[in-house]
Amino acid sequence: MRQVGLIAGAAATALVAAGAITYAVAGDDGGGRTPSAGSADAGFARDMAVHHQQAVEMSYIVRDRTKDEEVRRLAYDIAQTQANQRGMMIGWLDLWGLPKVSSQPPMTWMDMGGMASGKDGALMPGMATNTEMKKLGELSGKQAEIFYLQLMTDHHQGGVHMAQGCVDKCTVGVEKRLAQGMVDAQRSEIDLMADMLKERGAHRARRA
């Protein structure tokens, strides 16, 4: 529980710092240049907003399916953090005057447009399928906790991969810093979820 609290505190601090400079992002470290619709900056903002939205949905589902305070606290922290980050990324697209959707496949900005098939709603690596989301909503108690932790572990692994792509490719400084913060925080949460799964006698990567 202490680990969850520490992660939540770090996430809250990062959100306050990022929120304070959200509306200055267009000119941050970019010489006042606005990113293009096909840039890594725009692609990451669009794709990660979608990726985050599913994490928020999963987290609110499991909070209604278990009474375990540790899982409920983690789910709340993830939902709040990712909802706020999603708002920032959508706000940047508005600020840049860029569309929130693209005709290109997800992750094209990473040269990985064919990496996820989109089958059954899994639009990007790590995302749960529609079938898995439905199953999560049908489970309860320990079964729901385990399935959520397994789904979110995969989800975070995909998110870390995408965020590292922005760290490597994005040009807007504040966005690169947010992406690095995602990498660090989600890696910590992956480790925490591995411990939580072990406590429940489950493996971290088995979702069937």
Residue pairs with C-beta under 8 A, 6 or more apart in sequence:
1 69
1 70
1 73
3 192
3 195
4 70
4 73
4 74
4 77
4 192
5 73
7 77
7 185
7 188
7 189
7 192
8 73
8 77
10 185
10 188
11 77
11 80
11 81
11 185
12 81
14 181
14 185
15 81
15 84
15 85
18 85
18 88
18 174
18 177
18 178
18 181
19 84
19 88
21 28
21 174
22 88
22 91
22 92
22 174
23 91
23 95
24 174
25 92
25 95
25 172
25 174
25 175
26 32
26 34
26 92
26 95
26 96
26 172
28 172
28 173
28 174
28 175
29 171
29 172
29 173
29 174
30 171
30 172
30 173
34 96
34 97
34 98
35 41
35 42
35 96
35 98
35 171
35 172
36 42
36 98
37 98
37 99
37 102
38 104
38 109
39 109
39 170
39 171
40 109
40 110
40 165
40 166
40 169
40 170
40 171
41 92
41 166
41 170
41 171
41 172
41 175
42 93
42 96
42 98
42 109
43 102
43 104
43 107
43 108
43 109
43 110
44 89
44 109
44 162
44 163
44 165
44 166
44 169
44 170
44 175
44 179
45 89
45 90
45 92
45 93
45 175
46 89
46 93
46 99
46 100
46 101
46 102
47 106
47 107
47 109
47 124
47 162
48 85
48 86
48 89
48 159
48 162
48 163
48 166
48 182
49 86
49 89
49 90
49 100
50 106
50 123
50 124
51 124
51 126
51 127
51 155
51 158
51 159
51 162
52 82
52 83
52 85
52 86
52 89
52 159
53 82
53 86
54 127
54 128
54 133
54 155
55 78
55 79
55 82
55 152
55 155
55 159
56 78
56 79
56 82
56 83
56 86
57 133
58 75
58 128
58 133
58 136
58 148
58 151
58 152
58 155
59 75
59 76
59 78
59 79
59 82
59 148
59 152
60 75
60 79
61 133
61 136
61 137
61 148
62 71
62 72
62 75
62 136
62 144
62 145
62 148
63 72
63 75
63 76
63 79
65 136
65 137
65 139
65 140
65 141
65 144
65 148
66 72
66 140
66 141
66 142
66 144
66 145
67 141
68 141
68 142
68 145
70 196
71 145
71 148
71 149
71 196
74 189
74 192
74 193
74 196
75 148
78 152
78 189
81 185
85 178
85 182
88 178
90 100
92 172
92 175
93 99
93 100
102 108
104 113
105 113
105 114
105 118
106 113
106 116
106 118
106 123
106 124
107 113
107 115
107 116
107 124
107 125
107 162
107 165
109 165
109 169
110 162
110 165
110 169
115 124
115 125
116 122
116 123
116 124
116 125
116 127
119 129
120 129
120 130
120 131
121 127
121 128
121 129
121 130
121 133
122 128
122 129
124 158
124 162
125 157
125 158
125 161
125 162
126 154
126 155
126 156
126 157
126 158
126 159
126 161
127 155
127 158
128 136
128 151
128 154
128 155
132 147
132 151
132 207
135 147
136 144
136 147
136 148
136 151
139 147
142 200
145 196
145 200
146 197
146 200
146 202
147 207
149 193
149 196
149 197
149 200
149 202
149 204
150 197
150 202
150 203
150 204
150 205
150 206
150 207
151 207
152 189
152 193
153 190
153 193
153 194
153 197
153 204
153 205
154 205
154 207
156 186
156 187
156 189
156 190
156 193
157 190
159 182
159 186
160 182
160 183
160 186
160 187
160 190
163 179
163 180
163 182
163 183
163 186
164 179
164 183
166 175
166 176
166 179
167 176
167 179
167 180
167 183
170 176
170 179
193 204
194 204
197 203
197 204
